[in-house]
Amino acid sequence: MRKYDYLIVGAGLYGAVMAHELTKKGKTCLVIDRRSHIAGNIYCEDIEGIHVHKYGAHIFHTSDKKIWEYMNQFAEFNNYINSPIAIYKDELYNLPFNMNTFSKMWGIRTPKEAKEIIDRQVEEAGIINPRNLEEQALSLGGKDIYEKLIKGYTQKQWGRDCKELPAFIIRRLPFRFTYDNNYFNDRYQGIPIGGYTAVVEKMLKGAEVRTGIDFFELKKEKPDIAEKIIFTGMIDEYFGYCLGALKYRSVRFETEVLDCENYQGNAVVNYTEKEVPYTRIIEHKHFEFGKQEKTVISKEYSSEWKVGMEPYYPVNDEENTHLYEEYKKLAAKEEHVVFGGRLGEYKYYDMDKVVAAALSKLKELEA
């Protein structure tokens, strides 16, 4: 096996941007992934002619024109606008919290009325120094919004009572006092026509790609396979969990094909009461305005992560942030290894920020 300039561990978005840019500069890249496919968590699987977001909904959005133009090299984006819906018992609400939400909840019409109700409920809560997530939410939005739209969903998402969660998880609540259901404020938004897998395929063109390959086994067999390694896996796993395992939340998906054209009328529907075991249902065809005769839905169940499971969301509390900083010190001593991406940096990244981080790291490598 020949020696490469770069071994890129992980064929997700970060690794794909790295491979694309390094290949353009004439570098030889071997891209490997433990999974049986490329594209990481943005992988789309074709089921019944529908691009199914196998690892959860991914809507590309950004306010950075350069990043938007960069991504448009690889795909044409549609005009999908993320407008999720929340269901609490037999009530249906628009998200994010906006005048449609408030009008449905309280039977009011004007921003003034909505603000008065929120202010009154915040005052009634009487919380000055929030000690946990529940108190933080009550101090920001009052009882009704907390009880119906935050409490149950958050408990399912984190697997513990809101009183046991730190206040900083909800630093603010985005209230929008207009009748606007667009979840994001970003200038650019959409889904790549043809799905994300095709985007990553184009990015990886020119690099050698192997799936179903375990980095640690490859490293034992071929320790000198490349001059440098770009590692997008879990930073704690790289070091054999020698300081202890970082915490994550994981997600389990139940995906099924339904013999109907339209199941829920929206791509994303959140279920905010605790008694419903899943957090949301995704109906994938609505991301691309599909007209297929059948539909595909995925129910999402949040769960505690254990070593060996798929990690999704880093638990960036004080304890884990401190542990990551210790791993970061070890990483700094690895002269020929670059750690990047959501798992390599133990950081929740939106897709545009993943692209920006990869491009920024490339500039460092050139320096």
C-alpha positions in Angstrom: 0.0 0.0 0.0 1.5 3.3 -1.0 2.1 6.2 1.4 -0.4 9.1 1.1 0.1 12.7 2.0 -3.1 12.6 4.1 -5.1 9.9 5.8 -8.6 11.5 6.4 -10.5 9.6 9.0 -14.2 10.2 8.4 -16.0 10.7 5.1 -18.5 13.2 6.6 -18.7 16.9 5.6 -15.5 18.0 7.5 -13.4 15.2 6.0 -15.0 15.8 2.5 -14.1 19.5 2.5 -10.6 18.6 3.5 -10.2 16.0 0.8 -11.6 18.3 -1.9 -9.3 21.2 -1.1 -6.2 19.0 -0.5 -6.8 17.1 -3.7 -7.1 20.3 -5.6 -3.6 21.2 -4.3 -2.2 18.0 -5.7 -2.0 16.1 -2.4 -2.8 12.4 -2.3 -5.6 11.6 0.2 -7.0 8.3 1.5 -10.4 8.8 3.0 -11.7 6.1 5.3 -14.9 5.6 7.2 -16.0 3.0 9.7 -19.5 3.0 8.3 -20.4 1.3 5.1 -21.1 4.6 3.3 -19.8 8.1 2.8 -21.3 11.4 4.0 -21.4 10.7 7.7 -24.5 12.0 9.5 -25.7 13.8 6.4 -26.0 10.6 4.4 -29.2 10.2 2.4 -30.5 6.8 1.5 -32.9 6.4 -1.5 -36.1 4.7 -0.3 -39.1 4.7 -2.7 -37.5 7.5 -4.7 -37.2 9.6 -1.5 -33.9 10.9 -0.2 -34.2 9.8 3.4 -32.0 11.7 6.0 -30.8 8.5 7.7 -29.3 10.2 10.7 -31.9 12.9 11.3 -33.0 16.1 9.5 -30.3 18.2 8.0 -31.3 21.6 6.6 -28.4 23.7 5.3 -28.6 27.3 6.4 -26.1 30.1 6.7 -25.7 33.9 6.7 -22.2 33.5 5.2 -22.3 34.2 1.5 -18.9 32.7 0.9 -19.9 29.4 2.5 -23.2 29.4 0.6 -21.4 29.9 -2.7 -18.8 27.3 -1.7 -21.6 24.7 -1.2 -23.3 25.7 -4.5 -20.3 24.3 -6.4 -21.5 20.9 -5.5 -25.3 21.1 -5.7 -28.2 23.3 -6.6 -30.3 24.0 -3.5 -34.0 24.1 -3.4 -36.0 26.8 -1.6 -37.0 24.6 1.4 -37.8 26.7 4.5 -37.7 25.0 7.9 -41.0 25.5 9.6 -41.4 22.8 12.2 -44.6 22.1 14.1 -45.0 21.1 17.8 -47.8 18.9 19.1 -48.7 18.9 22.7 -51.6 16.6 23.6 -54.3 17.6 21.1 -52.9 21.1 20.5 -50.8 22.1 17.5 -48.3 25.0 17.6 -45.9 26.6 15.1 -42.2 26.9 15.9 -40.2 28.9 16.6 -42.2 30.8 19.2 -43.9 33.5 17.1 -47.2 35.2 16.8 -48.9 32.1 15.3 -47.8 30.2 18.4 -49.0 32.9 20.8 -52.3 33.4 19.0 -53.1 29.7 19.2 -52.0 29.4 22.8 -53.8 32.5 24.2 -56.3 33.5 21.6 -54.7 36.9 21.0 -53.7 38.8 17.9 -51.1 41.5 18.6 -47.5 41.6 19.7 -48.5 43.9 22.6 -50.9 41.3 24.0 -48.4 38.5 23.7 -45.6 40.5 25.4 -48.0 41.4 28.3 -48.9 37.7 28.9 -45.2 36.6 28.8 -44.1 39.5 31.0 -46.9 38.7 33.5 -46.1 35.0 33.7 -42.3 35.7 34.1 -43.2 38.1 36.9 -45.4 35.5 38.6 -42.6 33.0 38.4 -40.5 35.4 40.5 -37.1 33.9 39.6 -34.1 36.2 39.8 -31.2 33.8 39.7 -32.1 30.6 37.9 -30.5 27.5 39.4 -31.5 25.0 36.7 -33.1 24.7 33.3 -36.7 24.8 34.5 -36.1 28.0 36.4 -34.3 29.5 33.5 -37.1 28.7 31.1 -39.8 30.1 33.5 -37.7 33.2 34.0 -37.5 33.8 30.2 -40.9 32.7 28.9 -43.3 32.0 31.7 -45.4 28.9 32.6 -47.5 28.2 29.5 -44.6 28.1 27.0 -42.5 26.1 29.4 -45.1 23.5 30.3 -46.4 22.9 26.8 -43.4 23.4 24.5 -40.2 23.0 26.5 -40.5 20.8 29.5 -41.4 17.4 28.1 -39.4 17.7 24.9 -36.3 18.7 26.9 -36.7 15.9 29.4 -36.8 13.4 26.5 -33.9 15.1 24.7 -31.6 14.9 27.8 -33.0 11.9 29.6 -33.4 13.8 32.9 -35.8 16.2 34.7 -35.4 19.8 33.8 -34.6 20.6 37.5 -31.5 18.4 37.1 -30.3 20.2 34.0 -28.0 23.2 34.1 -29.6 26.6 33.4 -27.0 27.5 30.6 -28.6 24.9 28.2 -31.3 27.5 27.6 -29.3 30.8 27.5 -32.2 32.6 25.8 -35.6 31.8 24.2 -36.0 33.1 20.7 -39.3 34.9 20.7 -40.4 36.3 17.4 -43.3 38.8 17.6 -44.2 38.5 13.9 -46.3 35.9 12.1 -43.2 34.2 10.7 -42.8 30.4 10.9 -39.3 30.3 9.4 -37.2 28.6 12.0 -33.9 30.1 10.9 -32.9 33.8 10.6 -30.1 33.0 8.1 -30.0 34.7 4.7 -29.5 31.4 2.8 -31.4 28.1 3.4 -32.3 25.0 1.5 -31.8 21.3 0.8 -29.4 20.1 -2.1 -31.5 18.8 -4.9 -30.6 15.1 -5.2 -29.7 14.8 -1.5 -26.5 15.3 0.5 -24.8 12.0 -0.5 -24.3 13.3 -4.1 -22.8 16.5 -2.7 -20.2 14.5 -0.7 -19.5 12.2 -3.7 -18.5 15.3 -5.7 -16.3 16.6 -2.9 -14.5 13.3 -2.6 -13.8 13.1 -6.4 -10.0 12.5 -6.9 -9.4 11.1 -3.5 -9.2 7.4 -2.7 -12.2 6.4 -0.6 -12.7 3.2 1.5 -15.7 2.5 3.6 -16.1 -0.1 6.3 -12.5 0.5 7.5 -11.6 0.9 11.2 -8.9 3.5 11.7 -7.4 1.8 14.7 -7.0 -1.5 12.9 -5.5 0.2 9.9 -3.1 2.2 12.1 -1.8 -1.1 13.6 -1.3 -2.7 10.2 0.1 0.4 8.4 1.4 2.9 11.0 3.2 4.9 8.3 0.4 5.0 5.7 0.3 8.8 5.5 2.4 11.8 6.3 -0.4 13.4 8.2 -3.7 12.3 9.7 -6.9 14.3 9.7 -9.0 12.7 12.4 -12.8 13.5 12.6 -13.7 10.7 15.0 -14.1 11.0 18.8 -11.0 12.6 20.4 -11.4 10.5 23.5 -11.5 7.3 21.5 -8.3 8.3 19.7 -6.5 8.3 23.0 -8.2 5.1 24.2 -10.4 6.9 26.7 -7.3 7.2 28.9 -8.7 10.1 30.8 -12.3 8.7 30.8 -15.1 8.8 28.2 -16.7 12.1 27.2 -20.5 12.1 27.4 -22.8 12.3 24.4 -26.5 11.9 23.7 -27.4 9.3 21.1 -30.4 9.0 18.9 -32.3 5.9 17.7 -34.4 6.1 14.5 -37.4 4.0 13.6 -37.9 4.4 9.9 -40.9 3.0 8.0 -42.5 3.2 4.6 -46.1 4.1 4.6 -48.6 3.4 1.9 -49.9 6.9 1.7 -48.8 10.0 -0.2 -48.7 12.4 2.8 -48.6 11.4 6.4 -48.2 14.6 8.5 -48.1 17.5 6.0 -44.8 18.8 7.2 -41.2 17.6 7.2 -40.6 18.1 11.0 -43.2 17.6 13.7 -42.0 17.7 17.4 -43.9 15.9 20.1 -43.4 18.0 23.3 -45.3 16.0 25.9 -43.2 13.6 28.0 -45.7 10.7 27.6 -45.0 10.4 23.8 -41.7 8.4 23.8 -40.2 9.9 20.6 -39.1 13.5 20.3 -40.2 14.1 16.7 -41.3 12.5 13.4 -39.5 13.4 10.2 -41.4 13.0 6.9 -38.5 13.1 4.4 -40.3 13.7 1.1 -41.3 17.2 2.3 -37.6 18.3 2.3 -37.7 18.1 -1.5 -41.4 18.7 -2.2 -41.9 15.1 -3.2 -44.9 13.8 -5.0 -44.2 10.0 -4.7 -47.1 7.7 -4.1 -45.6 6.4 -0.8 -44.0 8.3 2.0 -41.2 7.5 4.5 -41.2 8.7 8.1 -38.6 8.4 10.9 -39.4 8.6 14.6 -36.5 9.9 16.7 -35.8 8.6 20.2 -33.1 10.3 22.3 -31.0 8.1 24.5 -28.0 8.0 26.9 -24.8 7.3 25.1 -22.4 4.4 26.0 -19.1 3.4 24.5 -19.8 1.5 21.3 -23.0 3.5 20.4 -23.3 6.2 17.8 -22.5 9.6 19.4 -24.6 12.6 18.3 -24.7 15.5 20.7 -21.8 16.4 23.0 -22.9 17.1 26.6 -21.0 20.4 26.9 -21.5 20.8 30.7 -18.7 22.0 33.0 -17.4 18.5 33.8 -17.1 17.4 30.1 -15.8 20.7 28.9 -12.9 20.3 31.5 -12.3 16.7 30.3 -12.2 17.8 26.7 -9.6 20.5 27.5 -7.4 17.7 29.0 -7.7 15.7 25.8 -7.0 18.8 23.8 -3.6 19.0 25.6 -2.8 15.5 24.5 -3.9 16.3 21.0 -1.5 19.3 20.8 1.3 16.8 21.3 0.3 14.8 18.2 2.5 16.6 15.7 1.2 14.9 12.6 -2.5 14.7 13.5 -5.2 17.3 13.0 -8.4 16.8 15.1 -11.5 18.4 13.5 -15.3 18.3 13.2 -18.1 17.6 15.7 -16.4 14.6 17.4 -12.8 15.6 17.0 -13.5 19.0 18.7 -16.3 17.8 21.0 -18.6 20.6 19.7 -22.0 20.9 18.2 -21.6 22.3 14.7 -24.2 23.4 12.2 -23.2 22.3 8.7 -22.1 25.8 7.5 -19.8 26.0 10.6 -18.4 22.6 9.8 -17.4 23.8 6.3 -16.0 27.1 7.7 -14.0 25.3 10.3 -12.5 22.9 7.7 -11.6 25.8 5.4 -10.0 27.7 8.3 -8.0 24.6 9.4 -6.7 24.2 5.8 -5.3 27.8 6.0 -3.5 26.8 9.2 -2.0 23.7 7.5 -0.7 25.9 4.6 0.9 28.4 7.0 
